[in-house]
Each structure stands twice: as C-alpha cells, then as structure tokens.
Amino acid sequence: MTEQRIDLGLTSTSTAGGGCGDGCGCGHGAAASAPAVRADAATTDVIRVEGMTCAHCVRAVTEELNALDGVEVVDVELRVGDASLVRIAGTADDDALTAAIDEAGYTRVR
C-alpha cells in the first residue's frame, strides 16, 4: 500500500510564529510572543481559557493580565480545538486574574 499525504491547508497557531491564520475569524494579523515563565516567580497559576485562536487573542489576554498588580510574567499556549493554557507568574489574586480574562473578552474554564 502506498502512503498518500493530503495537504489540509492548516496554519500554525503557535505564538512563536505569530500572526493569525486563515479561518481564525478575529480579523487581526498581528504577531505576538510571550516570554517564558521565570523560575523565581512567587507562584505560577495555570488557567484554561476558551475562545483564544490567534496572536491577537494572546496579546489581548496578555495585556489585561500584565496590567494587574502582582503579575510578573504571562505565557500563553494556544490549543486547537481545546481551551488554551495561560500561565501567570506572580502574586496576583485569583479573582483579579479571572476578571482580567473576562475584560479581554474570553472565558476562564474552571
């Protein structure tokens, strides 16, 4: 049997590559990257967030979270077909983190 490969036309949603892919739906093409979480941060929370699909989404959530007192570093891992993972290093209050995600227009999954 011969192996057959079909190009599905998928676009990477990696924040390192940046930019929205065709079919993203947000209408933005801006690239975004997030720094890695530092080991010396007070705590690191991992929050699942629905609705994030592209670099614009990453930037919106990252900006809202970085505006909070106590947030040192934000790192977002986009996940196709699932809630994205947002890692927040620092001492910010959990309710404030949730409010910032809501303000950015996305939903925290509990």
N, CA, C and O atoms as a printed pandas DataFrame, in Angstrom:
     atom_number atom_name residue_name chain_id  residue_number  x_coord  y_coord  z_coord
0              1         N          MET        A               1    0.840   -1.174    0.000
1              2        CA          MET        A               1    0.000    0.000    0.000
2              3         C          MET        A               1    0.889    1.244    0.000
3              4         O          MET        A               1    1.855    1.312    0.761
4              5         N          THR        A               2    0.582    2.197   -0.821
5              6        CA          THR        A               2    1.349    3.424   -0.938
6              7         C          THR        A               2    0.785    4.477    0.007
7              8         O          THR        A               2   -0.427    4.676    0.090
8              9         N          GLU        A               3    1.700    5.152    0.723
9             10        CA          GLU        A               3    1.280    6.226    1.624
10            11         C          GLU        A               3    0.879    7.438    0.805
11            12         O          GLU        A               3    1.582    7.838   -0.123
12            13         N          GLN        A               4   -0.244    8.011    1.153
13            14        CA          GLN        A               4   -0.740    9.182    0.445
14            15         C          GLN        A               4   -0.880   10.324    1.445
15            16         O          GLN        A               4   -1.513   10.159    2.487
16            17         N          ARG        A               5   -0.304   11.466    1.142
17            18        CA          ARG        A               5   -0.395   12.634    2.023
18            19         C          ARG        A               5   -1.266   13.696    1.369
19            20         O          ARG        A               5   -1.151   13.981    0.177
20            21         N          ILE        A               6   -2.125   14.262    2.172
21            22        CA          ILE        A               6   -3.025   15.303    1.691
22            23         C          ILE        A               6   -2.751   16.573    2.482
23            24         O          ILE        A               6   -2.771   16.559    3.712
24            25         N          ASP        A               7   -2.495   17.676    1.775
25            26        CA          ASP        A               7   -2.291   18.965    2.434
26            27         C          ASP        A               7   -3.646   19.477    2.905
27            28         O          ASP        A               7   -4.542   19.730    2.099
28            29         N          LEU        A               8   -3.785   19.627    4.215
29            30        CA          LEU        A               8   -5.044   20.088    4.787
30            31         C          LEU        A               8   -5.159   21.606    4.834
31            32         O          LEU        A               8   -6.214   22.137    5.181
32            33         N          GLY        A               9   -4.078   22.313    4.488
33            34        CA          GLY        A               9   -4.119   23.768    4.475
34            35         C          GLY        A               9   -4.204   24.384    5.859
35            36         O          GLY        A               9   -4.699   25.501    6.014
36            37         N          LEU        A              10   -3.725   23.665    6.869
37            38        CA          LEU        A              10   -3.775   24.181    8.233
38            39         C          LEU        A              10   -2.662   25.181    8.472
39            40         O          LEU        A              10   -1.585   25.074    7.886
40            41         N          THR        A              11   -2.922   26.150    9.332
41            42        CA          THR        A              11   -1.943   27.166    9.683
42            43         C          THR        A              11   -1.588   27.008   11.148
43            44         O          THR        A              11   -2.464   26.789   11.984
44            45         N          SER        A              12   -0.316   27.119   11.461
45            46        CA          SER        A              12    0.144   27.003   12.843
46            47         C          SER        A              12   -0.461   28.100   13.696
47            48         O          SER        A              12   -0.571   29.248   13.264
48            49         N          THR        A              13   -0.856   27.738   14.917
49            50        CA          THR        A              13   -1.367   28.735   15.859
50            51         C          THR        A              13   -0.342   29.041   16.928
51            52         O          THR        A              13   -0.677   29.634   17.953
52            53         N          SER        A              14    0.881   28.654   16.713
53            54        CA          SER        A              14    1.947   28.900   17.684
54            55         C          SER        A              14    2.155   30.389   17.857
55            56         O          SER        A              14    2.181   31.137   16.880
56            57         N          THR        A              15    2.305   30.825   19.112
57            58        CA          THR        A              15    2.552   32.241   19.362
58            59         C          THR        A              15    3.942   32.639   18.907
59            60         O          THR        A              15    4.198   33.816   18.652
60            61         N          ALA        A              16    4.852   31.663   18.800
61            62        CA          ALA        A              16    6.208   31.979   18.358
62            63         C          ALA        A              16    6.217   32.365   16.888
63            64         O          ALA        A              16    6.991   33.231   16.480
64            65         N          GLY        A              17    5.357   31.727   16.080
65            66        CA          GLY        A              17    5.304   32.022   14.658
66            67         C          GLY        A              17    4.568   33.311   14.381
67            68         O          GLY        A              17    4.855   34.003   13.404
68            69         N          GLY        A              18    3.619   33.635   15.239
69            70        CA          GLY        A              18    2.879   34.880   15.147
70            71         C          GLY        A              18    1.876   34.922   14.019
71            72         O          GLY        A              18    1.942   34.132   13.077
72            73         N          GLY        A              19    0.970   35.832   14.122
73            74        CA          GLY        A              19    0.008   36.086   13.082
74            75         C          GLY        A              19   -1.184   35.163   13.130
75            76         O          GLY        A              19   -1.107   34.036   13.619
76            77         N          CYS        A              20   -2.279   35.660   12.617
77            78        CA          CYS        A              20   -3.490   34.859   12.556
78            79         C          CYS        A              20   -3.457   34.014   11.298
79            80         O          CYS        A              20   -2.878   34.405   10.285
80            81         N          GLY        A              21   -4.068   32.883   11.373
81            82        CA          GLY        A              21   -4.164   32.013   10.215
82            83         C          GLY        A              21   -5.484   32.233    9.511
83            84         O          GLY        A              21   -6.406   32.828   10.069
84            85         N          ASP        A              22   -5.573   31.751    8.284
85            86        CA          ASP        A              22   -6.839   31.803    7.578
86            87         C          ASP        A              22   -7.868   31.035    8.391
87            88         O          ASP        A              22   -7.581   29.953    8.904
88            89         N          GLY        A              23   -9.039   31.583    8.506
89            90        CA          GLY        A              23  -10.081   30.917    9.254
90            91         C          GLY        A              23  -10.085   31.240   10.735
91            92         O          GLY        A              23  -10.927   30.732   11.477
92            93         N          CYS        A              24   -9.167   32.070   11.173
93            94        CA          CYS        A              24   -9.101   32.421   12.592
94            95         C          CYS        A              24  -10.379   33.133   13.009
95            96         O          CYS        A              24  -10.967   32.813   14.042
96            97         N          GLY        A              25  -10.803   34.093   12.208
97            98        CA          GLY        A              25  -12.041   34.781   12.480
98            99         C          GLY        A              25  -11.930   36.067   13.279
99           100         O          GLY        A              25  -12.917   36.793   13.400
100          101         N          CYS        A              26  -10.767   36.372   13.827
101          102        CA          CYS        A              26  -10.681   37.574   14.661
102          103         C          CYS        A              26  -10.416   38.823   13.824
103          104         O          CYS        A              26  -10.663   39.934   14.293
104          105         N          GLY        A              27   -9.924   38.668   12.607
105          106        CA          GLY        A              27   -9.691   39.819   11.751
106          107         C          GLY        A              27   -8.381   40.533   11.976
107          108         O          GLY        A              27   -8.169   41.610   11.419
108          109         N          HIS        A              28   -7.503   39.972   12.767
109          110        CA          HIS        A              28   -6.218   40.603   13.046
110          111         C          HIS        A              28   -5.090   39.750   12.509
111          112         O          HIS        A              28   -5.197   38.525   12.456
112          113         N          GLY        A              29   -4.013   40.395   12.114
113          114        CA          GLY        A              29   -2.872   39.667   11.589
114          115         C          GLY        A              29   -1.608   39.937   12.367
115          116         O          GLY        A              29   -0.518   39.612   11.897
116          117         N          ALA        A              30   -1.720   40.518   13.533
117          118        CA          ALA        A              30   -0.537   40.904   14.299
118          119         C          ALA        A              30    0.112   39.707   14.968
119          120         O          ALA        A              30   -0.563   38.781   15.418
120          121         N          ALA        A              31    1.423   39.743   15.023
121          122        CA          ALA        A              31    2.173   38.691   15.705
122          123         C          ALA        A              31    2.312   39.042   17.180
123          124         O          ALA        A              31    2.341   40.212   17.558
124          125         N          ALA        A              32    2.398   38.013   17.993
125          126        CA          ALA        A              32    2.623   38.216   19.425
126          127         C          ALA        A              32    3.463   37.077   19.945
127          128         O          ALA        A              32    3.365   35.947   19.468
128          129         N          SER        A              33    4.275   37.376   20.908
129          130        CA          SER        A              33    5.018   36.319   21.571
130          131         C          SER        A              33    5.001   36.614   23.057
131          132         O          SER        A              33    4.920   37.768   23.478
132          133         N          ALA        A              34    5.077   35.569   23.834
133          134        CA          ALA        A              34    5.046   35.733   25.280
134          135         C          ALA        A              34    6.319   35.154   25.859
135          136         O          ALA        A              34    6.794   34.114   25.401
136          137         N          PRO        A              35    6.880   35.817   26.864
137          138        CA          PRO        A              35    8.105   35.312   27.471
138          139         C          PRO        A              35    7.835   34.059   28.282
139          140         O          PRO        A              35    6.706   33.811   28.704
140          141         N          ALA        A              36    8.866   33.282   28.493
141          142        CA          ALA        A              36    8.750   32.086   29.321
142          143         C          ALA        A              36    8.570   32.477   30.783
143          144         O          ALA        A              36    8.982   33.559   31.201
144          145         N          VAL        A              37    7.958   31.598   31.546
145          146        CA          VAL        A              37    7.754   31.847   32.967
146          147         C          VAL        A              37    9.076   31.675   33.695
147          148         O          VAL        A              37    9.775   30.681   33.500
148          149         N          ARG        A              38    9.419   32.649   34.538
149          150        CA          ARG        A              38   10.666   32.598   35.302
150          151         C          ARG        A              38   10.515   31.658   36.487
151          152         O          ARG        A              38    9.446   31.571   37.090
152          153         N          ALA        A              39   11.582   30.960   36.814
153          154        CA          ALA        A              39   11.562   30.007   37.920
154          155         C          ALA        A              39   11.481   30.696   39.277
155          156         O          ALA        A              39   11.026   30.082   40.242
156          157         N          ASP        A              40   11.913   31.961   39.381
157          158        CA          ASP        A              40   11.947   32.633   40.674
158          159         C          ASP        A              40   10.661   33.390   41.008
159          160         O          ASP        A              40   10.623   34.114   42.003
160          161         N          ALA        A              41    9.618   33.242   40.208
161          162        CA          ALA        A              41    8.352   33.918   40.470
162          163         C          ALA        A              41    7.706   33.341   41.727
163          164         O          ALA        A              41    7.925   32.179   42.069
164          165         N          ALA        A              42    6.909   34.163   42.414
165          166        CA          ALA        A              42    6.291   33.753   43.673
166          167         C          ALA        A              42    5.441   32.493   43.499
167          168         O          ALA        A              42    5.626   31.520   44.230
168          169         N          THR        A              43    4.524   32.502   42.551
169          170        CA          THR        A              43    3.711   31.331   42.219
170          171         C          THR        A              43    3.422   31.363   40.733
171          172         O          THR        A              43    3.531   32.407   40.090
172          173         N          THR        A              44    3.057   30.226   40.197
173          174        CA          THR        A              44    2.634   30.162   38.803
174          175         C          THR        A              44    1.270   29.495   38.757
175          176         O          THR        A              44    1.124   28.333   39.137
176          177         N          ASP        A              45    0.273   30.235   38.289
177          178        CA          ASP        A              45   -1.069   29.701   38.106
178          179         C          ASP        A              45   -1.216   29.280   36.656
179          180         O          ASP        A              45   -0.737   29.970   35.756
180          181         N          VAL        A              46   -1.874   28.155   36.424
181          182        CA          VAL        A              46   -2.192   27.716   35.073
182          183         C          VAL        A              46   -3.708   27.767   34.947
183          184         O          VAL        A              46   -4.432   27.084   35.670
184          185         N          ILE        A              47   -4.168   28.589   34.018
185          186        CA          ILE        A              47   -5.596   28.816   33.825
186          187         C          ILE        A              47   -5.973   28.385   32.415
187          188         O          ILE        A              47   -5.259   28.684   31.457
188          189         N          ARG        A              48   -7.090   27.686   32.290
189          190        CA          ARG        A              48   -7.613   27.297   30.977
190          191         C          ARG        A              48   -8.570   28.392   30.505
191          192         O          ARG        A              48   -9.435   28.842   31.257
192          193         N          VAL        A              49   -8.399   28.816   29.240
193          194        CA          VAL        A              49   -9.199   29.912   28.691
194          195         C          VAL        A              49   -9.776   29.484   27.342
195          196         O          VAL        A              49   -9.046   29.010   26.472
196          197         N          GLU        A              50  -11.087   29.653   27.175
197          198        CA          GLU        A              50  -11.766   29.312   25.922
198          199         C          GLU        A              50  -11.810   30.499   24.980
199          200         O          GLU        A              50  -11.859   31.651   25.411
200          201         N          GLY        A              51  -11.792   30.202   23.678
201          202        CA          GLY        A              51  -12.028   31.211   22.661
202          203         C          GLY        A              51  -10.796   31.846   22.056
203          204         O          GLY        A              51  -10.915   32.638   21.122
204          205         N          MET        A              52   -9.618   31.524   22.558
205          206        CA          MET        A              52   -8.388   32.109   22.021
206          207         C          MET        A              52   -7.927   31.277   20.827
207          208         O          MET        A              52   -7.783   30.058   20.929
208          209         N          THR        A              53   -7.693   31.952   19.680
209          210        CA          THR        A              53   -7.318   31.220   18.468
210          211         C          THR        A              53   -6.095   31.773   17.746
211          212         O          THR        A              53   -5.591   31.132   16.823
212          213         N          CYS        A              54   -5.603   32.948   18.142
213          214        CA          CYS        A              54   -4.544   33.571   17.344
214          215         C          CYS        A              54   -3.683   34.511   18.188
215          216         O          CYS        A              54   -3.902   34.671   19.389
216          217         N          ALA        A              55   -2.714   35.118   17.541
217          218        CA          ALA        A              55   -1.797   36.033   18.218
218          219         C          ALA        A              55   -2.518   37.260   18.779
219          220         O          ALA        A              55   -2.134   37.766   19.834
220          221         N          HIS        A              56   -3.546   37.742   18.100
221          222        CA          HIS        A              56   -4.314   38.874   18.623
222          223         C          HIS        A              56   -4.975   38.491   19.944
223          224         O          HIS        A              56   -4.990   39.283   20.886
224          225         N          CYS        A              57   -5.517   37.288   20.013
225          226        CA          CYS        A              57   -6.135   36.797   21.246
226          227         C          CYS        A              57   -5.104   36.748   22.370
227          228         O          CYS        A              57   -5.373   37.169   23.495
228          229         N          VAL        A              58   -3.930   36.233   22.051
229          230        CA          VAL        A              58   -2.843   36.145   23.031
230          231         C          VAL        A              58   -2.492   37.531   23.544
231          232         O          VAL        A              58   -2.348   37.734   24.749
232          233         N          ARG        A              59   -2.355   38.483   22.634
233          234        CA          ARG        A              59   -1.988   39.842   23.021
234          235         C          ARG        A              59   -3.058   40.474   23.911
235          236         O          ARG        A              59   -2.731   41.124   24.904
236          237         N          ALA        A              60   -4.325   40.288   23.566
237          238        CA          ALA        A              60   -5.411   40.884   24.354
238          239         C          ALA        A              60   -5.405   40.366   25.793
239          240         O          ALA        A              60   -5.515   41.148   26.738
240          241         N          VAL        A              61   -5.279   39.063   25.954
241          242        CA          VAL        A              61   -5.268   38.471   27.296
242          243         C          VAL        A              61   -3.999   38.864   28.042
243          244         O          VAL        A              61   -4.052   39.213   29.222
244          245         N          THR        A              62   -2.859   38.807   27.357
245          246        CA          THR        A              62   -1.579   39.138   27.984
246          247         C          THR        A              62   -1.564   40.580   28.482
247          248         O          THR        A              62   -1.098   40.842   29.590
248          249         N          GLU        A              63   -2.064   41.515   27.684
249          250        CA          GLU        A              63   -2.086   42.927   28.091
250          251         C          GLU        A              63   -2.962   43.141   29.321
251          252         O          GLU        A              63   -2.573   43.863   30.239
252          253         N          GLU        A              64   -4.143   42.519   29.348
253          254        CA          GLU        A              64   -5.034   42.671   30.506
254          255         C          GLU        A              64   -4.400   42.097   31.768
255          256         O          GLU        A              64   -4.469   42.706   32.835
256          257         N          LEU        A              65   -3.785   40.927   31.645
257          258        CA          LEU        A              65   -3.166   40.302   32.819
258          259         C          LEU        A              65   -1.945   41.086   33.295
259          260         O          LEU        A              65   -1.755   41.269   34.497
260          261         N          ASN        A              66   -1.119   41.550   32.356
261          262        CA          ASN        A              66    0.079   42.313   32.734
262          263         C          ASN        A              66   -0.258   43.641   33.407
263          264         O          ASN        A              66    0.581   44.199   34.114
264          265         N          ALA        A              67   -1.463   44.153   33.202
265          266        CA          ALA        A              67   -1.877   45.410   33.828
266          267         C          ALA        A              67   -2.198   45.233   35.317
267          268         O          ALA        A              67   -2.332   46.218   36.043
268          269         N          LEU        A              68   -2.322   43.992   35.769
269          270        CA          LEU        A              68   -2.651   43.729   37.171
270          271         C          LEU        A              68   -1.424   43.847   38.064
271          272         O          LEU        A              68   -0.319   43.473   37.670
272          273         N          ASP        A              69   -1.625   44.370   39.269
273          274        CA          ASP        A              69   -0.560   44.369   40.272
274          275         C          ASP        A              69   -0.256   42.928   40.651
275          276         O          ASP        A              69   -1.168   42.129   40.865
276          277         N          GLY        A              70    1.010   42.604   40.732
277          278        CA          GLY        A              70    1.420   41.275   41.152
278          279         C          GLY        A              70    1.690   40.301   40.028
279          280         O          GLY        A              70    2.219   39.217   40.275
280          281         N          VAL        A              71    1.340   40.653   38.791
281          282        CA          VAL        A              71    1.635   39.767   37.658
282          283         C          VAL        A              71    3.036   40.081   37.166
283          284         O          VAL        A              71    3.341   41.217   36.805
284          285         N          GLU        A              72    3.884   39.061   37.156
285          286        CA          GLU        A              72    5.266   39.232   36.708
286          287         C          GLU        A              72    5.456   38.779   35.265
287          288         O          GLU        A              72    6.086   39.476   34.470
288          289         N          VAL        A              73    4.911   37.614   34.929
289          290        CA          VAL        A              73    5.096   37.046   33.593
290          291         C          VAL        A              73    3.822   36.324   33.183
291          292         O          VAL        A              73    3.180   35.662   33.999
292          293         N          VAL        A              74    3.459   36.457   31.901
293          294        CA          VAL        A              74    2.321   35.736   31.337
294          295         C          VAL        A              74    2.822   34.941   30.140
295          296         O          VAL        A              74    3.551   35.466   29.298
296          297         N          ASP        A              75    2.427   33.670   30.067
297          298        CA          ASP        A              75    2.794   32.805   28.946
298          299         C          ASP        A              75    1.528   32.102   28.481
299          300         O          ASP        A              75    0.800   31.531   29.292
300          301         N          VAL        A              76    1.261   32.141   27.173
301          302        CA          VAL        A              76    0.048   31.532   26.634
302          303         C          VAL        A              76    0.420   30.404   25.684
303          304         O          VAL        A              76    1.281   30.557   24.818
304          305         N          GLU        A              77   -0.245   29.271   25.864
305          306        CA          GLU        A              77   -0.100   28.127   24.963
306          307         C          GLU        A              77   -1.441   27.926   24.264
307          308         O          GLU        A              77   -2.393   27.424   24.861
308          309         N          LEU        A              78   -1.506   28.326   22.986
309          310        CA          LEU        A              78   -2.738   28.140   22.223
310          311         C          LEU        A              78   -2.936   26.661   21.941
311          312         O          LEU        A              78   -1.981   25.942   21.648
312          313         N          ARG        A              79   -4.182   26.213   22.032
313          314        CA          ARG        A              79   -4.506   24.811   21.762
314          315         C          ARG        A              79   -5.673   24.762   20.794
315          316         O          ARG        A              79   -6.743   25.302   21.073
316          317         N          VAL        A              80   -5.467   24.117   19.663
317          318        CA          VAL        A              80   -6.505   23.994   18.651
318          319         C          VAL        A              80   -7.572   23.025   19.146
319          320         O          VAL        A              80   -7.254   21.907   19.554
320          321         N          GLY        A              81   -8.822   23.441   19.114
321          322        CA          GLY        A              81   -9.927   22.582   19.492
322          323         C          GLY        A              81  -10.077   22.351   20.985
323          324         O          GLY        A              81  -10.841   21.476   21.393
324          325         N          ASP        A              82   -9.380   23.101   21.802
325          326        CA          ASP        A              82   -9.446   22.943   23.253
326          327         C          ASP        A              82   -9.175   24.302   23.892
327          328         O          ASP        A              82   -8.767   25.249   23.219
328          329         N          ALA        A              83   -9.403   24.379   25.177
329          330        CA          ALA        A              83   -9.089   25.615   25.893
330          331         C          ALA        A              83   -7.578   25.828   25.900
331          332         O          ALA        A              83   -6.815   24.880   26.089
332          333         N          SER        A              84   -7.150   27.061   25.696
333          334        CA          SER        A              84   -5.726   27.401   25.735
334          335         C          SER        A              84   -5.263   27.454   27.184
335          336         O          SER        A              84   -6.064   27.655   28.097
336          337         N          LEU        A              85   -3.954   27.270   27.385
337          338        CA          LEU        A              85   -3.384   27.338   28.728
338          339         C          LEU        A              85   -2.690   28.680   28.908
339          340         O          LEU        A              85   -1.874   29.081   28.078
340          341         N          VAL        A              86   -3.015   29.367   29.991
341          342        CA          VAL        A              86   -2.392   30.643   30.313
342          343         C          VAL        A              86   -1.671   30.465   31.644
343          344         O          VAL        A              86   -2.290   30.168   32.666
344          345         N          ARG        A              87   -0.354   30.652   31.615
345          346        CA          ARG        A              87    0.455   30.546   32.830
346          347         C          ARG        A              87    0.782   31.957   33.306
347          348         O          ARG        A              87    1.290   32.783   32.548
348          349         N          ILE        A              88    0.482   32.214   34.571
349          350        CA          ILE        A              88    0.700   33.537   35.135
350          351         C          ILE        A              88    1.600   33.398   36.353
351          352         O          ILE        A              88    1.246   32.732   37.327
352          353         N          ALA        A              89    2.764   34.029   36.292
353          354        CA          ALA        A              89    3.696   34.008   37.417
354          355         C          ALA        A              89    3.539   35.299   38.202
355          356         O          ALA        A              89    3.463   36.386   37.628
356          357         N          GLY        A              90    3.492   35.168   39.507
357          358        CA          GLY        A              90    3.391   36.342   40.355
358          359         C          GLY        A              90    2.507   36.097   41.554
359          360         O          GLY        A              90    2.306   34.960   41.981
360          361         N          THR        A              91    1.983   37.183   42.089
361          362        CA          THR        A              91    1.201   37.113   43.322
362          363         C          THR        A              91   -0.206   37.668   43.161
363          364         O          THR        A              91   -0.870   37.938   44.161
364          365         N          ALA        A              92   -0.680   37.846   41.934
365          366        CA          ALA        A              92   -2.000   38.433   41.700
366          367         C          ALA        A              92   -3.103   37.531   42.244
367          368         O          ALA        A              92   -2.979   36.306   42.238
368          369         N          ASP        A              93   -4.169   38.144   42.707
369          370        CA          ASP        A              93   -5.342   37.471   43.247
370          371         C          ASP        A              93   -6.079   36.703   42.146
371          372         O          ASP        A              93   -6.186   37.179   41.016
372          373         N          ASP        A              94   -6.586   35.515   42.482
373          374        CA          ASP        A              94   -7.278   34.660   41.521
374          375         C          ASP        A              94   -8.501   35.342   40.912
375          376         O          ASP        A              94   -8.735   35.224   39.709
376          377         N          ASP        A              95   -9.279   36.047   41.719
377          378        CA          ASP        A              95  -10.461   36.745   41.205
378          379         C          ASP        A              95  -10.066   37.848   40.229
379          380         O          ASP        A              95  -10.767   38.087   39.246
380          381         N          ALA        A              96   -8.953   38.518   40.494
381          382        CA          ALA        A              96   -8.469   39.569   39.592
382          383         C          ALA        A              96   -8.027   38.968   38.258
383          384         O          ALA        A              96   -8.253   39.563   37.205
384          385         N          LEU        A              97   -7.401   37.794   38.301
385          386        CA          LEU        A              97   -6.987   37.125   37.062
386          387         C          LEU        A              97   -8.204   36.795   36.206
387          388         O          LEU        A              97   -8.209   37.034   34.999
388          389         N          THR        A              98   -9.232   36.247   36.839
389          390        CA          THR        A              98  -10.459   35.900   36.120
390          391         C          THR        A              98  -11.115   37.145   35.530
391          392         O          THR        A              98  -11.570   37.119   34.387
392          393         N          ALA        A              99  -11.169   38.229   36.294
393          394        CA          ALA        A              99  -11.770   39.478   35.813
394          395         C          ALA        A              99  -10.999   40.031   34.614
395          396         O          ALA        A              99  -11.607   40.545   33.675
396          397         N          ALA        A             100   -9.673   39.934   34.636
397          398        CA          ALA        A             100   -8.858   40.429   33.523
398          399         C          ALA        A             100   -9.109   39.612   32.259
399          400         O          ALA        A             100   -9.175   40.169   31.163
400          401         N          ILE        A             101   -9.247   38.308   32.404
401          402        CA          ILE        A             101   -9.538   37.448   31.249
402          403         C          ILE        A             101  -10.908   37.794   30.682
403          404         O          ILE        A             101  -11.073   37.872   29.465
404          405         N          ASP        A             102  -11.895   38.003   31.556
405          406        CA          ASP        A             102  -13.228   38.424   31.116
406          407         C          ASP        A             102  -13.165   39.767   30.392
407          408         O          ASP        A             102  -13.807   39.948   29.358
408          409         N          GLU        A             103  -12.394   40.703   30.935
409          410        CA          GLU        A             103  -12.253   42.035   30.333
410          411         C          GLU        A             103  -11.663   41.948   28.925
411          412         O          GLU        A             103  -12.008   42.741   28.049
412          413         N          ALA        A             104  -10.774   40.981   28.716
413          414        CA          ALA        A             104  -10.172   40.790   27.392
414          415         C          ALA        A             104  -11.162   40.156   26.412
415          416         O          ALA        A             104  -10.909   40.124   25.208
416          417         N          GLY        A             105  -12.284   39.653   26.924
417          418        CA          GLY        A             105  -13.312   39.087   26.053
418          419         C          GLY        A             105  -13.289   37.572   25.949
419          420         O          GLY        A             105  -13.853   37.008   25.011
420          421         N          TYR        A             106  -12.650   36.913   26.890
421          422        CA          TYR        A             106  -12.533   35.454   26.843
422          423         C          TYR        A             106  -13.086   34.852   28.128
423          424         O          TYR        A             106  -13.376   35.571   29.085
424          425         N          THR        A             107  -13.230   33.532   28.144
425          426        CA          THR        A             107  -13.864   32.843   29.256
426          427         C          THR        A             107  -12.910   31.884   29.942
427          428         O          THR        A             107  -12.294   31.034   29.299
428          429         N          ARG        A             108  -12.794   32.028   31.245
429          430        CA          ARG        A             108  -11.985   31.093   32.029
430          431         C          ARG        A             108  -12.779   29.803   32.219
431          432         O          ARG        A             108  -13.970   29.832   32.529
432          433         N          VAL        A             109  -12.104   28.675   32.029
433          434        CA          VAL        A             109  -12.720   27.364   32.230
434          435         C          VAL        A             109  -12.313   26.876   33.609
435          436         O          VAL        A             109  -11.126   26.825   33.928
436          437         N          ARG        A             110  -13.278   26.524   34.412
437          438        CA          ARG        A             110  -12.968   26.029   35.770
438          439         C          ARG        A             110  -13.137   24.542   35.830
439          440         O          ARG        A             110  -12.924   23.938   36.882
